[in-house]
Amino acid sequence: MFRIGLGLALLIMLPTLTLSAPVDRALVQADLALARETLERLHPGYDRYTSTAALDQMWRQLDRSLDEQVEFNEVYLGLSRILAAIRCDHTKAELPKDIEQARESAPLYLPFRFRLFNTDGASRMYVSEPGNTTLERGDEVLTIDGTPVQDRLAAVAPYIPVDGFTDHVKSVVLASSNEFLGSGFDHFDPLLNDTPAEVMVKARTSDGKIRTITRPRIGYAAFRDLTSDKRWGKNFSDPGAARIEFPAEKVAVLSVDTFVNYRKPAEPGAIYGPLFRQAAERNVETMILDLRRNGGGSTDAQLGLVARLITRPTLGARDIRVKTIDLDGLRENLDTWEKAALNPKPAMFTRRDDGWWSVKPEFGGVGGPLKPDPDAFGGRLIVLTSRSNSSGSTSFVSVMQATGRATLVGEPTGGSQEGPTAGIIFFLSLPNTGIVVRVPYQLTEQVTENPVYGRGFDPDIEAPETYESWLAGRDPALEAAISLATEGAQ
């Protein structure tokens, strides 16, 4: 038995997660009104990609759909769909802590992991980690409990937030996500569909045979342990999160899997310094920077890398600004890691002509240009990109593109050429349902000239991972980068 909000009893019950005592409509409406007001007042990208009129209509539709007694799923899913419509990767709803903890042990997860590839114009699900299912790596999952996989994926997709119109990155989040406790699919699918204790899967093997298996669903810990790649989700300071290899003479591959540097902080120079000195000792002329696992993270880790890859003073961003500094009436339901942000003072900002407020440099805003580090690499730079790039890693690409230093190889990124709505994030606690809404407070304006509205960056050389290359264990982007780095070499 679990409790939230006003003492409402919650149960995790198969086949679905349900409220044993539905919430009164008036209480739900109060929570939704608070969420809407907070987003409209504070979120700097609230109507950047979806008009206020369209969002107003979604709020009205959700309100009209509420019965006098409202099931939790209805509230959480309805709110999550509106948040996804804002089109900001940092804007999402967290489950109440007691439900989240209960879900960790409940057998709600598929007993295998998967990858999604676009084949013949359709998103297809392929087994990547079979677990104890008797499925094999590369088998295509056709149906789950009798429903076509494409239908299940299509039902979940509207709840997955992305930046702008970078919907191609949803395939990454659906398959694997620290934000959604394992994967976006395993987070939302049990809220939308029955989840019997055993799941029936129809799959097609790589040689075309069709087979059906039935296996028990598993809990989060077992699902997490399925992956053989333990580097996902690392902190910047963890061993191996940043590493360097030398695949050819005078060529280095520097991999930086994350910029997350707030859980176990480290001085960026202590991480990057030894790696760049190794490159200098080997007289590296071309550096291949592999950012394909990097979704973003902390500004210090991002800018610390920029400083080692520029040859002249360079701006890391144009501006960091907020929509308002008036938090009255909202503050009591907000929390954040930067407590000063709960009481913003006019002295911390410069008032803009459009009524917004730019953060002053001494309070975390944009200062002068970054200076090259003494160990900075001045040779040829190739950056490997993927659908996993967003936020901070896309911001890094923006700076590199502005300097003209980098050739991008791989896949289109997520994130925003214009700049992310991120930085400080408020956590809005809705008192009656226990849902927590993440509300970004800052908008960072990137240095990209004439940014493409709502898009990340396209590679200069496309070398996407495909089902065929993945199954064969090939790495098209790295192969293309090494070929480019060594062309003309004897």
N, C-alpha and C positions, 0 to 999 in steps of 0.2 A: 504494500500500500504506500502511495506517495501523495504528498500534499503540495499545493501551490496557492498563491494569491490569498483569497479570503478563506482558506481552509478547505478548498474544494478537493474532494478525494479523487485521486487519479489511479488508474490501473493500467499496466501494460498487459494487454490481453490479446492472445492470438484468437482470431486471425488479424485483428487490427489494434492500433493504439487508440484508446477511447477514454472519454470522461465518464466515470461512473455516476457523476452528478453534473449535468450540463450547467453552463453559466447563464445567468439571467441576461437577457438581451441588453438591458440598460447598462449593466456593468461592462459588457463587451463594447458597447457604443462609446462609453467614456474612455476606454483604453484606445480605441481607434481614433477618437477625436484628439487625444493627446499625441498619438503617433503622427497624425496628419499635421497638427499645428507645429510640432517640433521639426518635422521634415521641411515644411514650407518656410519656416522662419530661419532655420540654421543650415540646411543642406545647400552647399554652393552650386550643386549641379542638379538640383531638383527638377528643373524643367529644361535642362540643357539639350536633351535628346528626345524627350517626350513632352508635348505641350501641356500646360497647366489644365487646359480644357479637357484633354484626354485623360489626365490623371484624376481630375474632378469626377469625370464620369465613372471611372473605376471605383473610386471611394463610394459614390452613390450606389452603384450596383452591388457592392459588397454589403452596404447597409441594408438595402432592400432584400437581400438574400437571407438575412438573419431571422431565424425563428425566435419565438419568445424564450425558448430554452436552446442555447447554442452549444453544439459540440466543439470541443477544442480543435479538432482537425480542421473544421470549417474556418475558424478564426485564423489559425496559423497559416493554412494554405492560402486563404484569401489575402492576408496581409503580405505573405511572401510573394505572391504574384504581383501585387502593386509595387513592392520594393524592386523586383526584377525589372519592372517596366520603367523605372527611373534610369536604368542602364548605367549603373555604377557598381563595379565589382566589390567595393567595400561596403555596400549597403545591403544588409541582410538581417533576417530575424533569427535569433538564437532560441532554441527550446528552453523552457524552464529547467533549472539545474536538476531537479528531481527526475524529470522525464528523461533528460539527457543521460543521467547516471543509470536509470533503469534500462534505457535502450542499449547501453554498453554491454549488458549481460544478457539481454533478451535475444532469442534466436531469430533475428530479423534479416540477417545478411545472407546474400547468395554464398554458397560454399565454394566459390571460385572467384578469381579476379579476371578482369577482362580489359581489352583495348578496343577502341572504336576506330574504324577506318571507313572513309568514304569510298565505296566501290560501286561502280555503275550508277552513280548519282544517288545512292542510298547509304545511310549510316549503318554499318554492320558491326555486330558484336562478335569478337573473337576471344577465346579463352587464352589468357596469358599465364595464369597460375592455377593449375587444375585442382590443387589440394588433394582431397581423398575422394574425388568424384568419379574416377575412371575416365573422365574427359582428358583430352590431350591438348597441349599448346598448339594453337592455330585452328582448333575446331571452331566452326561458326555456330553460335547460339541462334536458333531460329524462333523458338517460342519459349515462354516462361509461363508455366501453369496454363498452357493452352492458348495464351495470347501472343500474337506476333511481337517479336522484340521491337520492331519499328514503332508499333503502337505504344508500347510501354515507354520507350525513349521519348516519343513525341508528347506523351502526357506529362512527363517530368520536365522537359526542356523549358517551358514557360516560367518555371520557378528558379531557374539558374541565372544569377545575375552576371552580366559581363559589362565591360566598359564600352560605351557607344554601340556601334553596330558590328562588333567583333564576335558575331555569333559562332564563328568557326572554332572558338576556344571552348565552347560548351562540351565538346567531345572529351576534352581533357578533364574537366571538372566532373563530368558524369562518371568517369572511370576511376578517378583518384582525387581526393580532396581532404586536406587536413581541416579545412574550414567546416566541412559538413561531416566530420567524424567518419572518415573512411572513403566515401564517394558520394557525389551528388545523387547518383541513382539510388544507392542503398539508404540515403537519407530520406528522400521524398517518395520513392515507390511504395514503401510500407504505409505511408499516410494516404496514398491514393488507391491502393488495392489490398485485397485480402492477402495475408501472408501466413498460410498454413505452415505448420511445423516442418513439413517436408515440401520441397519445391520440385516440380516436375519440369525437366528441361529436354527439349528436342534440339539436337545438334547435328550438323553435317561435318563429317571428318574431312581432312585435307584431300582424301582420295574419293570424295563424293558420296560416301555411305551415310545414311540417315539412321540415327539411333536415339532412343529416349531413355533417360535415367531419372530416378527419383532419389533424392538425398536430403538429409536433414539440413535445415538452415543453421547458421552458426552465429555466435555472438561477435562483438566488436574485436575482442582480444584475439580470437582465433582468425578473424578476417584480416586483422593487421599483420598477424604473423605469417600469412600466406605469401607475402611478397618476398622475393629473393633479393630485391634491391633496397638495401637499408639506408641509402643516402637520401631518399626523399624526405623532405621535411627537416633536414638538419639545421642547426644553428650555424651561423657564419664562423663561430669560434671552434666548432667541432673538428676533430682531425679528419682530413680528407674532404671537407666541404669546399676548400680551395686547394688546388693541387696543380702540378705542372709535369708534363711529359715531353719527350723529345723524339717524335716519330721519324724525323729525317734531319740531315745535317743542316744546322742553322735555322731550324724550324722548331717552334715550341707550341704545345697545346696547353693553354691555361684554362682550367675549368673552375668556374665559380658558381656553385649550385644554389646559393642563396645569399641575400643581403640581410637576412634576419639577424639582428645584433642587439636585441633588447632582452632576450631571456638569459643569456650568458654572455654579457658584453665583453668584447675584446678590442684593443686598440688596432684599427685597421692596418697601420704600418707594421705591427708585429706579425700579421698574417701575410700581407702582400710583400713586405721587404725581402724575406729570404727567397721567395719565388722569383722575384724580378732580378735579384742578384745571381741566382742560378742561370737565368736567361742571359745575363750580361757575361758571365764566365764562359758560356758556350758560344758567344758571339752570334746570338740569334738575330737573324735579319727579318724573319716573318713570324709574327705571333698570331696564332689562331685562338681566339677567345671564345670558349664554349659556354654560352649562357643559356643553353636550351632547357635546363632544369630550373632556372632562376625565375621565380615569380615576382621578386621584389623584396622589400623589407625595410631596412633602416637607411637613412640618408647618409650617415657617416661611412658605412661600408660601400655604398654606391659611389659617393664623391671621392673616397679614398682610392678607388680604382681609377676613376676619371683622372685624378692627379698624376697617376703613373702611366697614363696613355696619351697625354697631351704634350705638345711641344711649345706652346705659348699660352699666356693667361687666357682663360676661357670661362664664360659664365656657365654656372650649373643650372640656372633657371632665370627667368625674367622677373617673376613676382610670385609671392605667396600671399593670398588674400582670403578674407572671410566676408560673408554676406552681412553679418550683423554682430554687434557686441552686446546686444540686449538679450540676456538669458532669463530675465524676470518671468516668473510663472512656470518656468521649465526646469530651473536649476535643481529643485528638490528631487527630481526623478532622473537626474543625469549623473553619470560617473565617467571618469577617464583617468588614464595614467598620468596626465599632465594636469595636476590639480589647479594650477594657476589659470588654466583655460576656463574653469568654471566661474571665474570672476575677472573677465577681461577688462582691462583699464584702457581708456583712450590714449594714455601715454605710451602704450605698447604698439600703437598703430599710427599709420598716416591715412587720413581720410581722402578717399579718391573722389574724382568728379562725378562718378556714377553712383556715389552713395555707399560703396563698399569700403572695406578697410584693409590696407596693405600692412602686413606684419613687418615691424622694423627689424633690421639685422640683428640687433642685440637681444631680440626676443625670438630668434629663430627664423627671421625672414631672410631675403636674399641680400647678401652683402656685395663685396667687390668680386672681381673675377678670381677663379681658382688659379693657383700658380702650379706649374709642373713640379713634381717631386724630384729631388736630386737623382733618384733611381729610375726616372721615367724612361719608358721605351719609346724610341723615335723611329723605329723601322716600320715595315709594312704591317698593317693590322687587318685581320679578317675576323668578323664576328659571326658566330653561328647562332641563328635565331629559331624560335619554334612557337607553337601555339601556347606554350606554357608561360611565355613572357608577358608580363603585365606590370602595371604600377612602376615600381622602382627600376626594374630591368629595362622596361620600355623607356623610362626617363633617361637611363644611361645611354641607350641607343640614340635618343634624341640629341644628346650632347655630342656623341661621336659623329653623328651625321652632320651636325652643324659645323664641326671642325674640318669635315671632308677627309677624315683620317681612315674611315672604316669601309670595307666592302662587306656587305651582309650576304650570308649564304644560309639557305635552309628554307624555313617556312614563314608565312606572315605572322606577325606577333599579335598579341592582344594589347591591352592598355590603350593609351590615347596619345596621339601626336600633339594634341593641344595641351595636355597635362591632366594628371589625375586629381580627383577629389578624394583626398586622403589626409596625410599628415596627422593631425590630431583627430581622433575618432571618439565621439561620445557614445556611451552605452545607455540607452534609454530604457528604464525598467517600467513596464506596464503593470500597474499594481494589482489589477483584477485577474489577469490571466497568467502573470509570471513571465510572459514573453519579454525578451530583451532585444531591442532594435539597435543596430549599429548605424550611427549617423555621422558621416564625415563632416568636419567643420572647415577644413581648409581646401582651397583650390590652388594648385601649383601651375603657373603658366610656363610651358616649356620654351626652349630656345629655338625650336623648329620654325623656320621661315615658311609662311603660307601652309600651315598644317592642314591635312585632309580631315574634314569634319567627321568625327566619330570613328576614326580608323587608327589602327596601329601602323607598323612599318612593314612594307613589302620587301623581300630580299632582292638584292641586285642579281643574285644567281639562285634560282629556285632549285632546291634539292630536297623535296619532302620525303619523309618516311612513309612508305607504303606498306600494305599488308605483305606483299611479296618480299620486300627488303627486310622487314621486321622478322618474318618467319625464317628467312635465310641467315639472320644474324648480321646483315650488312648495315652500314651507316652511310647513306648517300651524301649527307651534308659534310661529314668529316672527310669522306673520300674526295668530294669536290674541292674542299678547302685545301687538302694536302696536295692535290693535283695542281691547284692554282699557285700554291706556295712554292712548288718545286719545278714549275714549268721553266724550261730553259736551263735548268741545272744539269751539270755533267755528272 
